[in-house]
Amino acid sequence: MQNMDSTSQKSWQKPELLLILMAIAVPVSFASWQTLLNNFAIEQASFTGKEIGILQSLREIPGFMAFSVVFMLLFIKEQRLAYISLILLGLGTAITGLFPSVLGLYITTIIMSTGFHYVETLQTSLSLQWIDKKNTAEVMGKLIAAGSFASITSFLIIWLSDEFLQLDYKWIYIFMGSLTVFIALLAAKLYPFFPQHTEQHKHMVLRKRYWLYYTLIFMSGARRQIFVVFAGFLMVEKFGYSVSDIALLFMVNGILNIFFAQRIGKLIGRIGEKKSLMIEYTGLILVFTGYALVENENIAAGLYILDHLFFAMAIALKTYFQKIADPADIASTAGVSFSINHIAAVFIPVIFGLIWLISPAIVFYCGAAIAFISLLLSLLIPTKPEAGREICFKQ
């Protein structure tokens, strides 16, 4: 790849389009891995809540180590590191089905997760550097929509493979993981290196004035883990959802994101981060309480879809940080915030996996409590956040 030359750059060689291509490549592997995981783990590796909790904790260790991205930038360009991370994500996914055992799943999960969390960190960093503040929420909505389209395609392939072709898990994993690797290599071939307008710090950055952002990121990580690990497990264990059922459920989520993600981004740009996050957290309190009480599989599916739709509101946390941050802090803080996001993720799956054996309802009531604390914290966000005005009582 060569450095960007504005005179020779083609119309489609734009940062936004590269970000969209990367947004497509990630869910091709990760959505496939996630869709198949519970059925694969239960049917071929005899997992219980204990093993799935351990696996999910192992999966989050690379997320906890995401701060190490900033040290990698001492040796490799951020854009190139994103391509390498995509390849690692695809490789880890491709080999998952070849090791249908507890240890095999643990090892392949770490490989897949390292690529996934690095590329997620780098996507956030590059997006906040390349996109103008006025358009960030809307463009991030587009990225979610693009990722959802890729997810839908992945779910459709999985559903057809399971329902009609009756392919073994390993062939689905190999195909979807290889597709991500192909997209990464294609992007590296077709796109130039885009310039960074502000030189990024090559060391860890922790600033006192970002404390509210850090806290909300931590709470978001804890809350998300309960959804990612246990909401899907509830569908399979309690309601007997099959691989094709889970794939169809994910397809519905993806379709809704295509229609609503960009609109949600525009809404955040219009009403601001404070109101957006208050809406998200209020909705999540109700959703988690619903998980704890639900006895009907259709209502459970509705809660799952609503829960997933609220994820798009998390754009508001990223735009809040972009508005309060020193531009040179973005790459480092993207890594640090991913690590903070995953502190709870390292221990919640294991601890809550054991709680699950006693009472699944308690797990979801804890999720509702975390959402309530987040709601209280969101009241501290200023109506118009900016550097020097990070929390409302400093106005």
N, C-alpha and C positions, 0 to 999 in steps of 0.2 A: 504493500500500500504506500502511496505517495502522499505528501502533504497537500492540503487543499490549495488549488490555484483557481481563483475566482473567474479567470478568463476561460478556463477549460472545464469548469465544473458544469455538469449537466443539470437540468431542471429538477430531476428526481434525487440528486445527490445533496439532500438537505438534512440537517440534524434531526428535525422532527420525523422525517420518513425513516431514518435509521433507527430512531427510538421505537417507532411503530413496528419495524421488522423484528427488533429485539423483544418487544412486548408480545409478538406472535410466537417467537421461538421458545420462550420460557414455558408457557402453559402446555405446549405440545408435549413436552416431557413431564413437567410436574403435575399437570392435571391428570395425565394418564397414570402416573405413579400413584397419585392420591386416590383416583377412582378405583383402581384395582386392589389397592393395599389391603383393606379390611377383609375382603373375600379371599385374596391370595394368602394372607396371614392365617386366617382361621381355617381354610380348607386344606392348605398344603403345608403349613408350618405349625398347626395346632396351637395358635396363639389364644391366650385369655386376656382379660383386662390388665393383668400384671405385665405380660410380655409386650403388649401394645403400648403400655405406658413407658416401659424402658426404651422401646424403639423410638418413640416420639421424643423422649428426652435426649437420646443420642442424636436424633435428627436436628435438634436445636443447638447442640454444642457448636457446630460451625457458625450458626447465627450469633451465638454469644461471642465468638472469636472474630466477628466481622470487623472490629476495629483494626485488625491486622492489615486490612486493605490499604490503609494509609502508608504502611511501611513498604508494601509491595510497590507503591507508586514511586519509591526511590529508584527502582530498577526497571520499571516498565510503564509505558503510557497507559493512562486510565482507559482509553478506548480499546486498546489491544487486550488489556486485562479482562475487559468485559467479554471479548470474543473467546478467550481461553476459558473463562468461567462457564460460558454457554456450552462449550465442548465437554467440559467436565460434567456438567449437569446431564447432557445427553448420554455420555458414556455410562454414568452411574445408573441411569434409568434403563439403558439397553441391556445391562448385564444382570438386572434384578431378578428376572425370571429364571436365570440359570442356577440360582442358589436358593432353593425352596427349603430353607431350614432357619432356625432361630439365629444362629451365628451368621449365616449367609445374608439374611435380611438386615442384620445389624451393620455389617461391613458395607454392603452396597448402599444402604441408606446414608451412611456417613459420606461416601463418595458423591452420591447424587446431591446431598444437602450442602456440601462444600461449594459445589458449582452454583447451586441455586441461590444461596445466601450472598455469595460474592457478587453475582450478577444483579441481584435485587438491590444491593447496596450501591453498586456502580450505576445502575439505571437511575436511581433516585438522585445521585450526585450529578450525573451528566444532564439530567432533565432540569434540575434547578440552576445549573450553570448555563445551559444553552437556550432556555426558554425565558422570554420576557415576563416579568412579574405580573403584568396586566393580563397575560394569557395563560398563566401556569395552570390554574384550576381547570380551564376548558381543555387544554392540551392533555393534561393528565386524565381527564375524562375520556378523551379519544384513545389514549393508551390502554385504559381499562377496557374500552369497547373492543379495541383490536385484539387484546388478550382474550376477551370473552368469545370473540369469533373463532379464534384458534382453539379455545377450549371446547366450543360446540363441535367443531370439526373433529377434534380428538374423541369426544364422547360418542359422536356418531360412528366413527371408525370402530371404537371399542364395542358399542352396542351391536353393530353389524357383525363384527368378528365373533362375539359371544353368542348372539341369538341365531345367526344363520350359518356362519362358517365354522362355528364351534372350535375356534383356534385355541391352542394351549396358551396359557399366560405368557410363556417365555417369548413366543413369536410376536405378541402384541407389544411387549416391552422392548424387544429388539427393534421393531419397526419405528415406534414412536421416538425412542431415544436417538436412533440414527438420523431421524428427520431433523431433530434439533441441531445435531452436529453439522448436517448439511447446510442448514440456514446460517449457522455461525460462520462457516467457511465461505459461503456465498456473500455475506455481508462484508467480511474482511477483504474479499476480492473486489467488490463493486464500489465500496465507499472510501473516500479519502479520510485522512485524519482531520478532524475539525478543531480549530483553535480554541483555547481557553482564554476568556477575556480577562480573568484574574488568576494569577499564579496561586495554586493551592498549597496550603501548609502540608508538609511531609512529616508531621508529627501529630500526636494525639492532642485534641483541643477539647478542654472542658471549661466552660465559662459559667460563673455563678448566675449571670443574668439569663441563662437559658434553662434555669432550674424547672420552670413550669413545663416547658417542652419535654425535658427529660422525664419528668414524673408522669406526664400523660402518655408518653411513649412506653414507659414501663407498664402502666396499667393496661394499655392497649395490647401489649404482648401477653400479659397474663390472661386477659379476656379472650384473645384470639385463640390461645392454646386450648381453652376449654371447648371452643367451637370446633377447631380443626381435629382435635383428638377424639372428643367424646360425642359430639353431635352425630358424626357419621357412624361411629361405633354403635350408638343407640339405634340407628336405623337398621343396621344389620343384626345386632344381637337381640333387640327387643321386638322389632317388627319384621324380621326375616327378609329384608330387602336383598335382592340378588344383584349380581354385577350389572345386568342390563337396567334394573330399577335405579341403581345409584347413578349410572351413566345418564339415564333420562332425567333424573333430578338435577344433575349438574348441567344438562343441556338447557333446562328451563332457566336456571340461574344465569347461564351465559346469554341466552336470548334476551332476558330482562336487562342485563348489563349493556348489551348492544343498544337497546332503545333508551335506557335511562342514564348510563354513566356520564355521557357528555352533558346531558341536561342537568345532572346533579352537579357537575363541574361548573356549569353556568350559574346554577343556583347559589353555590358557595361564593362565586365571584360577586353575586348580587347582594346576598344577605350577610356575608361575612363569616369568618371562622367561628366566632363565638356561638351564634345562633345555630350554625350547622352542626357543631359538635354537641350542643345541647339536645338537638333533635335526635342525633345518633344515639346518645347515651340513654335518653328516655326510652327510645324504642327497644334498645338492648335489654333494659331492665325487664320489660314486658316479655320479650322473647325468651330470655333465660328462665324466667318464672314459668313460662309456658312449657318449656322443656321438662321442668321438674314435675309438672302435673299431668302432662299429656298421656292419654291412653289410646288414642286413635291414630292409626298410621297416616291418614290423610291430613289431619291437623298437624302432626309432626312434620310432614313434608312441607306444609305451608309455613311453619315456623322456620324451617331450615332455609327455605327460599327467601323469606323476609330477612333473616339473619344475614345471609350472604349479600343481599341488596344493600344493607347498611354499611358494608365494607367500603363502598364507593365514597361514603361520607368522610372516610379517613383521609381523603385528599386535603381536607381542611387543616390537618396537622402539618402536612408538608408545606402548604402555602403560608401557614402561620410562621413556621420556621424561616422560610425564604424571606419574609417581610422583616423579621427581627434580626437576621444574621448578618455578620460581616461576610462579604462575598468570598473572602479567602478561607473561611471556615467550612465551606459547604462540603467538600470531599471528606475532610477529616470527621466532621460531625455526622455525615451520613453513615460512616462506619461505626462511630461511637454510639449513635442512636440505635442502630441495628443491634449492637451488643447489649445496650440497655433494654431494648425490646425483648431480648432473649434471655435475660437473667432469670425471670420467672419461668420461661419456657424450659429451662434445664431441669427444674425440680417439680414443676406442676404436674406433668404427665405421670411421673412415678408416684408421687404422693396421692394425687387424685385417682390414679389407677387403683391404688389400694383402697381408697375411700369408695370407689365405684363398686368394689366387691361387697361393701356393707350397704350402701344406698346410692344409686345413681342420682337421685333427686338432690342430695346434699351437694354434689358436684355442681349442678346447675344453679342452685341457690347461691353458692359462692360466686358464680359468674354474675348473677344479678347484683350481689353486694359490690363487686368490683366495678360494675357499670355505674352504680349509684355514687361511689366515691369519685369516679371520673366526672360525673355530672356536676358534683360540687366543685371540683377543681376547674372545670370549664368556665365557671362563673368569674374566674380571675382573668380571663382573656379580655384584653381591651377590644372595643368595637372596631378601632382602626389601629392594629398593632404595627409597630415599626421599631427600629433600633433605638434604644433608650426608653421605649414605652412597651415593655414586654408583658407587664401585668397591670391590671386596671387600677390598683391602688397607688401606682406610681404616676398616674396622670395628673 
